[in-house]
Amino acid sequence: MLNNLRNRGVEDIFIAWTDNLTGFSDAIAAVYPHTDIQNCIIHQLRNSSKYVSYKELKPLMADLKKVYAAVDEQSALVALDDFAEIWDKKYPKISESWRKN
């Protein structure tokens, strides 16, 4: 698929959004090495809530919203630290995933 884009004259892609499927980011980087690859926020949120108990979902998502709705990166990182302080004891993979992605 990516090579088909190259044969059609696409020289570069500025930003690509993915659902974080294994190998997809590597494939994009191989063909378009200067592309900024970001995960889709909807997929990130779904992954974050996948294993959260129903009774904790609403407060956890409210705390997570402070991260993705932050006005700048520094504010988002502070909000993520705050989130981790509250939720990492029970759900450590969530903040880890947000830091990675």
FINU-271406 format. One line per 3 residues: number of its first residue (from 1); their letters; for each residue z, x, y of N, C-alpha, C, O. Coordinates in pm, 1 decimal, decimal comma, padded with zeros to 6 digits, m for minus. Layout:
NUM> A> Z X Y Z X Y Z X Y Z X Y | ...
END
This chain:
1> MLN> 00000,0 00082,4 m00118,7 00000,0 00000,0 00000,0 00000,0 00087,1 00125,4 m00080,8 00065,7 00215,7 | 00090,7 00185,8 00131,3 00097,7 00270,4 00249,3 m00027,7 00354,4 00266,6 m00075,0 00375,0 00378,4 | m00081,6 00403,2 00154,2 m00205,0 00480,1 00164,8 m00321,3 00393,5 00209,7 m00413,1 00442,8 00275,3
4> NLR> m00319,2 00264,4 00175,5 m00422,5 00173,9 00225,2 m00417,4 00163,7 00377,2 m00521,5 00156,8 00442,6 | m00297,1 00162,7 00433,4 m00283,9 00161,6 00579,2 m00343,5 00288,6 00639,0 m00410,5 00283,4 00742,1 | m00318,8 00403,9 00573,7 m00371,3 00531,9 00621,3 m00524,3 00526,4 00620,4 m00587,9 00571,5 00715,6
7> NRG> m00587,8 00468,5 00507,7 m00735,1 00460,6 00499,4 m00793,2 00366,0 00601,2 m00912,0 00374,2 00632,5 | m00711,2 00275,2 00654,4 m00761,5 00181,0 00754,3 m00740,8 00233,4 00896,7 m00763,7 00162,5 00994,6 | m00697,1 00358,9 00905,5 m00688,4 00421,2 01036,3 m00551,6 00419,0 01101,8 m00538,0 00461,9 01216,4
10> VED> m00449,5 00370,1 01031,7 m00314,9 00370,0 01089,1 m00262,5 00513,4 01081,6 m00239,7 00566,2 00972,7 | m00243,8 00575,2 01196,6 m00201,9 00714,7 01202,7 m00050,8 00732,7 01197,2 m00002,1 00831,5 01142,1 | 00023,7 00638,0 01253,9 00167,3 00652,5 01260,5 00232,0 00515,6 01271,7 00170,7 00420,9 01320,9
13> IFI> 00354,8 00505,7 01226,3 00434,9 00384,6 01240,6 00561,4 00426,1 01315,5 00629,8 00520,0 01274,9 | 00592,2 00356,9 01424,1 00708,0 00392,0 01505,7 00839,1 00355,6 01435,7 00927,3 00440,3 01421,4 | 00852,4 00229,6 01391,9 00972,9 00181,5 01324,4 00931,7 00097,3 01203,7 00837,8 00018,0 01210,7
16> AWT> 01002,9 00115,9 01094,1 00983,4 00031,3 00976,2 01117,9 m00028,9 00938,1 01218,3 00042,0 00931,5 | 01120,2 m00158,6 00913,1 01241,0 m00225,5 00865,1 01224,8 m00251,0 00717,3 01120,4 m00298,6 00672,7 | 01327,6 m00219,6 00641,5 01321,4 m00240,1 00497,2 01442,6 m00318,9 00450,4 01538,7 m00338,4 00524,8
19> DNL> 01436,1 m00363,2 00326,9 01551,0 m00430,5 00266,3 01629,8 m00333,6 00179,9 01712,0 m00374,6 00098,0 | 01603,9 m00202,6 00199,1 01676,1 m00094,5 00132,8 01649,9 m00087,9 m00017,4 01736,0 m00044,1 m00093,6 | 01532,7 m00130,8 m00059,5 01495,7 m00115,6 m00200,7 01485,7 00032,1 m00235,3 01438,6 00111,8 m00154,2
22> TGF> 01528,6 00068,6 m00352,3 01528,1 00207,5 m00395,5 01387,4 00265,6 m00388,0 01292,5 00209,4 m00442,8 | 01375,5 00377,8 m00320,0 01248,5 00448,7 m00311,5 01156,7 00407,1 m00199,2 01063,2 00480,3 m00166,9 | 01180,0 00291,3 m00138,2 01088,2 00242,2 m00035,5 01092,6 00329,8 00089,7 00988,5 00363,5 00146,0
25> SDA> 01211,3 00365,8 00132,0 01224,0 00452,4 00250,1 01160,1 00588,0 00224,6 01096,8 00644,8 00313,7 | 01176,1 00640,4 00103,2 01114,2 00768,7 00067,8 00961,9 00759,1 00070,4 00894,3 00852,2 00114,1 | 00908,5 00647,4 00024,1 00763,1 00628,4 00025,0 00709,0 00624,1 00167,0 00605,6 00684,0 00196,4
28> IAA> 00778,1 00553,9 00254,2 00735,9 00547,9 00394,4 00740,2 00687,7 00455,5 00645,5 00729,6 00522,2 | 00849,7 00759,5 00432,7 00865,9 00893,5 00489,4 00760,0 00990,5 00437,2 00718,9 01081,9 00508,7 | 00716,3 00971,2 00314,5 00614,4 01060,2 00258,0 00479,9 01044,5 00327,5 00407,5 01142,1 00347,1
31> VYP> 00446,9 00921,3 00364,6 00317,1 00895,4 00427,1 00326,3 00904,5 00579,0 00234,0 00953,3 00644,3 | 00436,4 00858,2 00634,7 00458,3 00856,9 00779,6 00591,9 00925,8 00810,2 00692,3 00858,3 00833,0 | 00593,6 01059,7 00810,6 00720,4 01132,5 00819,6 00797,4 01117,0 00950,8 00916,3 01148,3 00955,1
34> HTD> 00734,1 01070,2 01056,5 00802,7 01056,2 01185,2 00853,3 00914,8 01210,9 00902,6 00885,3 01319,8 | 00841,5 00828,6 01112,6 00882,1 00689,0 01127,9 01033,6 00675,2 01123,8 01100,2 00734,4 01039,0 | 01087,5 00595,6 01217,1 01230,0 00561,8 01216,3 01247,3 00445,1 01119,5 01191,1 00337,7 01140,9
37> IQN> 01324,3 00465,7 01013,7 01342,1 00363,4 00910,7 01478,5 00299,1 00928,1 01580,9 00367,5 00929,3 | 01479,1 00166,9 00941,6 01602,5 00091,9 00959,6 01608,3 m00020,2 00856,7 01505,8 m00073,1 00813,8 | 01730,2 m00054,8 00818,5 01747,8 m00167,1 00726,3 01752,8 m00297,1 00804,1 01804,1 m00302,1 00915,9
40> CII> 01700,4 m00399,8 00745,3 01704,7 m00533,3 00802,8 01851,0 m00578,0 00812,2 01926,0 m00566,6 00715,3 | 01890,7 m00628,4 00928,0 02029,5 m00669,5 00950,1 02069,2 m00784,1 00855,7 02183,5 m00790,5 00810,5 | 01977,2 m00872,1 00827,0 02008,1 m00984,1 00737,0 02042,2 m00931,6 00597,2 02138,3 m00977,6 00535,6
43> HQL> 01965,1 m00836,9 00547,7 01994,2 m00779,8 00416,4 02126,2 m00702,4 00418,4 02202,5 m00705,4 00321,8 | 02151,9 m00633,6 00528,5 02278,6 m00560,5 00539,6 02397,0 m00657,3 00537,4 02498,0 m00630,3 00472,3 | 02385,1 m00768,8 00607,7 02491,9 m00869,0 00608,8 02510,3 m00932,3 00471,5 02623,2 m00952,8 00426,8
46> RNS> 02400,3 m00963,2 00405,2 02410,0 m01020,8 00270,3 02479,3 m00925,2 00174,4 02564,6 m00965,9 00095,4 | 02442,1 m00798,0 00181,7 02507,3 m00699,3 00095,2 02655,5 m00687,0 00127,8 02737,3 m00665,9 00038,3 | 02690,0 m00699,9 00254,1 02829,2 m00687,5 00296,3 02915,0 m00802,7 00246,9 03034,0 m00785,1 00220,7
49> SKY> 02856,1 m00918,4 00234,4 02934,8 m01036,7 00196,9 02926,4 m01071,2 00048,9 02991,4 m01165,4 00003,6 | 02847,9 m00996,9 m00026,2 02819,4 m01030,1 m00165,4 02944,9 m01043,8 m00252,1 02952,8 m01134,9 m00334,6 | 03042,1 m00955,3 m00234,8 03158,4 m00955,5 m00323,8 03287,9 m00995,6 m00254,1 03396,5 m00975,1 m00308,3
52> VSY> 03277,1 m01051,9 m00135,8 03395,1 m01093,4 m00059,8 03437,6 m01232,0 m00106,3 03353,8 m01320,1 m00125,7 | 03567,4 m01250,9 m00124,1 03616,0 m01382,3 m00165,8 03587,9 m01485,1 m00056,2 03586,6 m01453,1 00062,7 | 03566,0 m01606,2 m00098,2 03529,4 m01713,2 m00004,8 03632,3 m01731,0 00106,0 03595,5 m01750,7 00221,8
55> KEL> 03760,5 m01724,3 00072,2 03865,2 m01747,2 00172,1 03872,5 m01634,0 00275,1 03925,8 m01653,4 00384,3 | 03819,5 m01516,1 00241,2 03820,7 m01403,4 00335,3 03687,7 m01382,5 00407,8 03678,1 m01299,8 00498,5 | 03587,7 m01456,3 00368,3 03453,7 m01434,6 00421,2 03445,0 m01456,7 00572,7 03387,6 m01374,6 00644,2
58> KPL> 03501,1 m01566,0 00620,6 03490,3 m01597,5 00763,3 03558,3 m01492,4 00852,2 03495,8 m01445,5 00947,3 | 03683,4 m01453,7 00825,0 03743,9 m01350,7 00910,2 03676,8 m01213,3 00896,7 03666,3 m01139,2 00994,4 | 03631,7 m01179,9 00775,3 03563,3 m01052,0 00756,9 03433,9 m01048,9 00837,3 03405,7 m00950,4 00905,6
61> MAD> 03355,8 m01154,5 00829,8 03229,2 m01160,1 00903,0 03252,4 m01161,4 01053,9 03171,6 m01106,6 01128,9 | 03360,3 m01222,6 01099,0 03393,0 m01220,4 01242,4 03421,2 m01077,4 01288,1 03378,7 m01037,2 01396,4 | 03492,2 m01001,0 01206,2 03519,1 m00861,9 01239,7 03392,1 m00777,4 01232,2 03373,0 m00686,2 01312,7
64> LKK> 03306,6 m00807,3 01137,0 03181,4 m00733,5 01122,7 03085,4 m00763,6 01238,2 03007,3 m00677,4 01278,4 | 03091,7 m00884,5 01290,6 03005,1 m00921,0 01404,2 03032,4 m00831,9 01525,0 02941,6 m00805,4 01603,8 | 03154,5 m00786,2 01540,3 03188,4 m00695,7 01650,3 03111,7 m00564,4 01637,9 03087,4 m00496,6 01737,7
67> VYA> 03074,1 m00529,2 01516,5 02997,1 m00406,6 01493,1 02851,6 m00428,3 01532,8 02798,8 m00355,1 01616,5 | 02785,8 m00528,8 01473,4 02642,2 m00544,3 01497,1 02608,3 m00610,4 01629,9 02492,3 m00610,0 01671,3 | 02708,0 m00667,0 01697,3 02682,7 m00726,6 01829,2 02729,7 m00635,3 01942,6 02727,3 m00675,6 02058,9
70> AVD> 02771,9 m00514,5 01910,4 02820,1 m00420,4 02011,8 02707,6 m00385,5 02109,9 02589,6 m00387,5 02075,0 | 02747,0 m00354,1 02232,1 02648,9 m00328,2 02338,3 02581,7 m00191,3 02326,3 02472,3 m00171,5 02379,2 | 02645,7 m00097,7 02257,9 02585,8 00034,0 02240,2 02641,9 00098,6 02113,2 02732,4 00045,2 02049,0
73> EQS> 02586,8 00212,6 02079,6 02626,7 00278,3 01955,1 02774,3 00316,7 01954,4 02842,8 00297,6 01853,9 | 02823,1 00370,1 02064,4 02963,2 00411,5 02070,1 03056,7 00292,6 02046,7 03154,1 00303,8 01972,3 | 03027,1 00179,4 02109,8 03108,7 00059,1 02089,6 03100,6 00011,2 01945,0 03200,2 m00033,9 01888,5
76> ALV> 02983,1 00020,9 01886,1 02965,2 m00020,1 01746,4 03046,9 00068,4 01652,8 03106,8 00019,2 01557,2 | 03049,4 00197,9 01679,6 03126,2 00288,9 01595,0 03276,5 00264,2 01606,6 03348,8 00273,1 01507,4 | 03323,5 00233,2 01727,2 03464,2 00198,4 01744,9 03495,5 00069,6 01669,4 03597,8 00060,3 01601,5
79> ALD> 03407,1 m00030,0 01681,3 03426,7 m00157,0 01610,4 03424,3 m00136,1 01459,3 03498,4 m00202,0 01386,2 | 03339,8 m00045,0 01412,4 03334,0 m00016,3 01269,5 03461,9 00052,6 01221,9 03510,7 00025,6 01112,2 | 03515,0 00140,5 01304,3 03644,6 00202,1 01270,9 03754,2 00096,1 01262,3 03837,6 00099,1 01171,9
82> DFA> 03753,2 00002,6 01357,3 03851,2 m00107,1 01356,0 03834,4 m00193,6 01230,9 03932,0 m00231,4 01166,1 | 03709,0 m00223,6 01198,6 03678,4 m00301,2 01078,0 03732,9 m00230,3 00954,2 03798,6 m00291,4 00870,0 | 03704,3 m00099,6 00944,5 03748,3 m00021,7 00827,9 03900,1 m00019,4 00816,3 03954,6 m00025,4 00706,1
85> EIW> 03967,2 m00010,8 00928,3 04114,1 m00009,6 00928,6 04170,0 m00136,4 00863,5 04270,5 m00132,1 00792,5 | 04104,1 m00247,9 00888,7 04150,1 m00376,9 00836,6 04103,6 m00401,2 00692,7 04182,0 m00445,2 00608,6 | 03976,4 m00372,3 00664,6 03914,9 m00419,7 00540,6 03891,8 m00314,0 00432,5 03865,3 m00349,9 00317,7
88> DKK> 03901,0 m00185,8 00465,2 03870,3 m00083,3 00363,8 03966,1 m00082,5 00245,2 03928,5 m00039,6 00136,1 | 04086,1 m00128,1 00264,3 04180,2 m00131,4 00151,5 04126,9 m00220,3 00039,4 04145,5 m00191,0 m00078,7 | 04061,3 m00327,9 00077,5 04012,1 m00425,0 m00020,5 03861,7 m00410,4 m00048,2 03817,0 m00427,9 m00161,6
91> YPK> 03784,7 m00378,4 00055,7 03638,2 m00371,3 00043,8 03584,8 m00242,2 00106,6 03516,8 m00248,9 00208,9 | 03613,2 m00126,2 00049,3 03574,6 00000,6 00112,4 03423,8 00025,0 00118,4 03376,6 00100,7 00203,2 | 03350,0 m00037,4 00030,8 03205,1 m00015,1 00027,0 03132,7 m00075,3 00147,3 03021,8 m00032,8 00179,6
94> ISE> 03193,3 m00173,0 00213,6 03125,5 m00237,2 00327,2 03110,9 m00140,4 00443,4 02999,7 m00118,3 00491,3 | 03220,5 m00082,4 00489,2 03209,6 00010,3 00602,7 03128,5 00133,9 00563,4 03054,6 00188,8 00645,2 | 03142,7 00177,0 00439,0 03063,3 00290,2 00390,6 02914,0 00259,8 00400,7 02835,8 00344,9 00443,1
97> SWR> 02875,0 00140,0 00362,1 02734,4 00099,5 00368,9 02684,8 00093,5 00513,2 02572,9 00136,0 00542,0 | 02767,0 00041,2 00603,4 02726,5 00033,2 00744,5 02714,7 00172,2 00805,1 02625,6 00196,0 00886,7 | 02800,1 00262,0 00768,1 02789,5 00399,2 00821,1 02663,3 00467,5 00767,6 02596,2 00540,3 00840,6
100> KN> 02632,1 00444,4 00643,8 02515,5 00505,6 00581,7 02384,1 00448,1 00638,3 02287,3 00520,7 00660,9 | 02384,0 00317,3 00660,1 02260,3 00249,9 00700,1 02251,4 00224,3 00848,2 02152,5 00168,2 00895,3
END
